[in-house]
Amino acid sequence: MKSLCVRVRRQDGEETRKRLAGDGVLDHDLRIEEEDGYLYIPVTEAYDDLPTTRRAFDERDDATDAADILGHEPRFETVGDVALLEPEENDEAGEALVEADNGIETALRVESAVEGRERTRRMSYVAGERKTRTVHREYGRGFVVDLTEVYFTPRLAEERQRVASDVSPDEMVFDMFAGVGPFSVAVAEAGADVVASDINGRAVELLRENAERNGVGDSVTAYNDDARDVGRRVADAGGADRVYMNLPHTADEFLETACETARSGGVLHYYDIRHEDDLFEGAVEEIRETAVRCGYEVEVLEEVVVRSYAPYDYNVCIDARLV
Ligand SMILES: C[S@@+](CC[C@H](N)C(=O)[O-])C[C@H]1O[C@@H](n2cnc3c(N)ncnc32)[C@H](O)[C@@H]1O
């Protein structure tokens, strides 16, 4: 089949292949071709300033996967080209994932739940290249992530797309708990001006890098500061049309800041972890009580179950307009 590809000299082939794999643009289903001292590496999209062309490729029919090697399906999630193994998986699972033809260069084992104020996870090295930095791609955007230093989950990709699709150009958005910027970048692409805050300095460094690499550096202003302090600055500068509150478990402690920051008619996107017996009602009541103290009524626009979080617990989002 015909595909877009990168053309490089043979001696630069392995380094380029690794770069393309690391940035998630290598097409693993097609076989790399060689001709007259050049390699033609199939890609899913154009990449940086590497020369591209189109040509016919054979599909790979010899691809092994980790389950073939192990005899069972390993439990893991992928961020960029790194496999994050569930704690109970053994080293053989990591070795098989790196050996298989699936674009995985590194296997790490997740050693803790998300913890601490910065919501990071401890991980240990299992197999492949020794690294914790990778580039994860979702909906055409690339995010540099340092897996042990910042929070990131690919499981919110659809949710980020959902909220970004609500944004109108020229809205002013405040991303209170921004991490490496997956919400900020998605809404900046939709035309918004974004102010982002995070107390994790490494996350803010990567957020700035991610805004630049996705072409929205001019639309995103990021502060390595507490959301309450940044919220005050946003309010003084005229307020926000939309406030993202992606800090499930403790977002309620920041509701007052969010209400003081939002303009009249502004929308809060409030994330929480809720038991199945009360998915929304209790959280809506909390939003309402705080909003009333700030002089607003609440119009609930949407109640969304984002994903299952634990047995009986769900990550939910409430979109609430303040009027
Ligand atoms: C659940 S993560 C969400 C990150 C990002 N929104 C995402 O989807 O990847 C929450 C983030 O809030 C940051 N954080 C925690 N408390 C904060 C505070 N008081 N002010 C600003 N950021 C805070 C953490 O460092 C972490 O990066």
PDBQT file of the ligand as one rigid body, heavy atoms in Angstrom, charges set to zero:
ROOT
HETATM    1  C1  LIG A 401      -4.801  15.287  38.094  1.00  0.00    +0.000 C 
HETATM    2  S1  LIG A 401      -3.432  16.262  37.583  1.00  0.00    +0.000 S 
HETATM    3  C2  LIG A 401      -4.115  16.952  36.095  1.00  0.00    +0.000 C 
HETATM    4  C3  LIG A 401      -3.110  17.434  35.097  1.00  0.00    +0.000 C 
HETATM    5  C4  LIG A 401      -3.679  17.770  33.711  1.00  0.00    +0.000 C 
HETATM    6  N1  LIG A 401      -4.871  18.572  33.785  1.00  0.00    +0.000 N 
HETATM    7  C5  LIG A 401      -3.922  16.521  32.906  1.00  0.00    +0.000 C 
HETATM    8  O1  LIG A 401      -5.066  16.238  32.529  1.00  0.00    +0.000 OA
HETATM    9  O2  LIG A 401      -2.952  15.807  32.593  1.00  0.00    +0.000 OA
HETATM   10  C6  LIG A 401      -3.510  17.586  38.733  1.00  0.00    +0.000 C 
HETATM   11  C7  LIG A 401      -2.372  18.602  38.642  1.00  0.00    +0.000 C 
HETATM   12  O3  LIG A 401      -2.660  19.643  39.602  1.00  0.00    +0.000 OA
HETATM   13  C8  LIG A 401      -1.442  20.108  40.159  1.00  0.00    +0.000 C 
HETATM   14  N2  LIG A 401      -1.812  20.778  41.426  1.00  0.00    +0.000 N 
HETATM   15  C9  LIG A 401      -2.131  20.224  42.615  1.00  0.00    +0.000 A 
HETATM   16  N3  LIG A 401      -2.454  21.175  43.516  1.00  0.00    +0.000 NA
HETATM   17  C10 LIG A 401      -2.358  22.373  42.862  1.00  0.00    +0.000 A 
HETATM   18  C11 LIG A 401      -2.580  23.721  43.252  1.00  0.00    +0.000 A 
HETATM   19  N4  LIG A 401      -2.958  24.040  44.483  1.00  0.00    +0.000 N 
HETATM   20  N5  LIG A 401      -2.403  24.682  42.320  1.00  0.00    +0.000 NA
HETATM   21  C12 LIG A 401      -2.003  24.372  41.052  1.00  0.00    +0.000 A 
HETATM   22  N6  LIG A 401      -1.758  23.112  40.645  1.00  0.00    +0.000 NA
HETATM   23  C13 LIG A 401      -1.938  22.118  41.525  1.00  0.00    +0.000 A 
HETATM   24  C14 LIG A 401      -0.577  18.848  40.270  1.00  0.00    +0.000 C 
HETATM   25  O4  LIG A 401       0.791  19.171  40.305  1.00  0.00    +0.000 OA
HETATM   26  C15 LIG A 401      -0.984  18.078  38.991  1.00  0.00    +0.000 C 
HETATM   27  O5  LIG A 401      -0.112  18.349  37.927  1.00  0.00    +0.000 OA
ENDROOT
TORSDOF 0
